[in-house]
Amino acid sequence: MQQYNQAREYLEKSLDTEAGDKIQRNLRLQTEVEEKMGIYNQVVSNINSCLWTMLLNERQLPIISGFNFGKSEDDLDVVSDENEKLLESEEVSPLDDLRQQINLNS
């Protein structure tokens, strides 16, 4: 019975340590994603400026304004001006664009 209690305590400590490590890793990865979202938004802003200058403002790219981690892709917010129309496509979503940008910067 004593060995059972010791094994249980050891398992509890191991799980606590493992959970703490995973939380730290996820926070670090979340910070990296937020930084890459900022880079993405800057690149998209520059591209949209060029499109606006060339009078192609009907094809503006979306900017990611916020993302709640741990929730579905439906929670992705996209910002749009009244003068801008977002590029709408069933095949490409703002999250797909972000994933592509992250892969390019990795």
N, C-alpha and C positions, 0 to 999 in steps of 0.2 A: 504494500500500500504506500509505503514511503517513497519507493522508486516511482510509482505512478504520479505522486504529487510533485516530485522533483522533475520528472519528464514534462509534466503539464506546465510548471513554472518556466522551464527552459523553452518550451514551445511558445509560450506567451511572450517571453522576452524576444525570441527570434522573430516572431510575427510583428511585434512592435517595432523592432529595428528595421525589418524589411519594409513595413508600411512607411516609416519615416524616410527611408531612402527613396522610395517611390515618389513620395510627396515632393521631396527636394528635387528629384529629377524632373518631375512634371512641371514644377514651378520654373525651373531653368529652361525647359523646352517651351513653355508658355511665353517667357520673356523673349526667347529667340524668334518665335512666331510673330509676336507683337512688333519686334524690330523689323522683320521682313515685311510685315504689313505696311509699316511706315515707308520702307523703301519702295514697295509696290505703289503706294499712293503717290509718292513723289514722281516716279516714272510715269504713271498714268496722267498726272497733272501736266507734266511736260509734253507728253504726246497729245493730250487734249488741247493744250495751248497751240501746238503746231497745227492740229486739225482746224482749230478756230481761225487761225491766221490764214489758212488755205481755203477758208469758207466752207469747210466740210463739217460744220458743227452738228449736223444731223446724225453723225456717227461717233458720238462721244463715248469713251470707255468709262465704266463705273469705278467709283472710288469706294473703298471699304471704310465705313465710319466706325464700326465697332463689331465685336464678335464676343459672344458670351461662351466661354469655354465650357465644355461639358454638356452643351445642348446641341440640338440638331442643326443641320445646315439651313433650316428655315429661319433661324434667328440672325442670319447674316443681314446687316443693314447696308443699304446702298444709298448714297447721297446723289441727288440730281438737282440741277438748276432748272428753273422754268424754261430757260433758253436751250437747255441741253436735253437731248433724247438719248437714253441709254441704248447701247447696242443690244438688241434682244435676239437671242438665239436659244433654241431648245437644247442645242448640243453643248454650248459653252456657258458656264455660269461664272459669276465673280469669284466663287471659291475655286473653280478650275483654273482661272487666270492666276489666282494667288498660288495655287499649288505649282503651276508651271514656273512662275517667277521664283518661288522658293527653290525649285529644282535647278534653275539656271544659276542661282547664287550659291548653291552648295558645292 
